Each structure stands twice: as structure tokens, then as C-alpha cells.
Amino acid sequence: MAKLVLSLNGVVQREYQLNKERMTLGRKPDNDIQIDNLAVSGKHALVITILDDSFLEDLGSTNGTYVNGKLIKKHALRDGDVVGIGKHELKYVNEHATADDEEFEKTMIIRPGSASAAVAAAQAAESAAGSAAPPVAAAAPAAQKPAGLPLGRLKVMNGPIAGKTLELTKALITLGKPGVQVAVISRRPQGYFLTHIEGDGANANYPIVNGNPIGSQAYAMKTGDVIELAGIKMEFMQA
């Protein structure tokens, strides 16, 4: 199982097994990985683990998140990567990691209420419909369509791009409005799953599926499901 090894000034403090789909890192005690240092934001970063791969995302921290000395917003973790948060370091240990940054960096974000964003989302949908991305090197399970799994699609039901269909060809598709409500759709051998990432307010502002909040656990999507996220309604379909 993948793990993060926390150290300070070269001295190992603790190891954390990445045994949950989403784990937060930050100064507040309610984080899965608490780093009690003033240089660390309350909710500093998030690690999403899907199958053999883990993806790191900065949550708008004050001092930033670094991987191997480079400031990042999103990063597909590789075995041996060193994550820098404040004065602390977390080494990622996972010999089976196969994900590629391109899979995570090119996720799609729908930002409701913006004409330019609507155009961008529409262009992304058209691009996805017209091209098939080659599989990532090493044929990673998280980076190619699992055998026998029908292609999933989202049909936008309202807003400026109503009627557009988004093909879920990526291993991870990020949807929502940063700072308001964000979720990720992951493609696995068992099907498509919707997972809450970010949101404030009642019920942590969980995504709504068929009128009900999905909660903190991954939701297995079914044809006909209606998803409500950041003011946008989408219907999930599989061929």
C-alpha cells in the first residue's frame, strides 16, 4: 500500500498509509495528516488515491505545496517524490505508481456563470468527442479505459452549455467551481465513481445525486443519475 513518510529536518516523525480515497493534509486536527506548524494552512493539500495511484492537489494554501522543490497545484505522485509543506517533508513510497501528470493536469473544470468558461467547456467536450487520447506509458490501470467498461458521458442539463455532452475519457475528471464546490469522477474497472473534494456550508456542500447528497464516500454512478454540482445539473449515461 502507498504511504507518506513525514519528516522534519531529516528526522522521520511518522508514516501514513494512504488507505482512504481522499486524505487531507493541514494544520487543523481534523485533517487525516495533521502537521502542527504555523507555516502550514488549516486545510493545506489533498491526496486522492485511486487503485495504485495517488494524486496531490494544493487547496489554496498560503505558503504553497512543493514536490521535489517545485511549486505545484496538481501533481500525480511517483515513487520517491518528496512533498514539501512548510518546513516538513513527506516522501511518497509506492513502487506500483504509474499515473502521469498529464492525466491529472488536464482535468476539466466547469465554472458556472462565465461565458468564457462555458466556451472552454464546450470546446473541451468537442475535443474529447473528436479524439481518442493514446494510453499512458506502461498501460496504467488508472490511465486507460478498463476492458469491457462502456464509455461514460455527462449531458449538461442547464446553464450556458446546456445540451453539451462531455465524454469521460480521462482517468480523472474534475468538475465544479473551485472555492465553492468541487468533485472528481474517477474511471475504474468497476465503473465510474463520483467523489466529493471541496465545498463549504451545510453537509460540507456535497454533490447531489438524484436529489440526495452523496456524503464523503465515493458514489458508484449509474445510467440516468442526475448530478447537481456548483449550480450545474448533469445526467450520467453509459453506452
Disulfide bonds with the S-S distance in Angstrom:
none
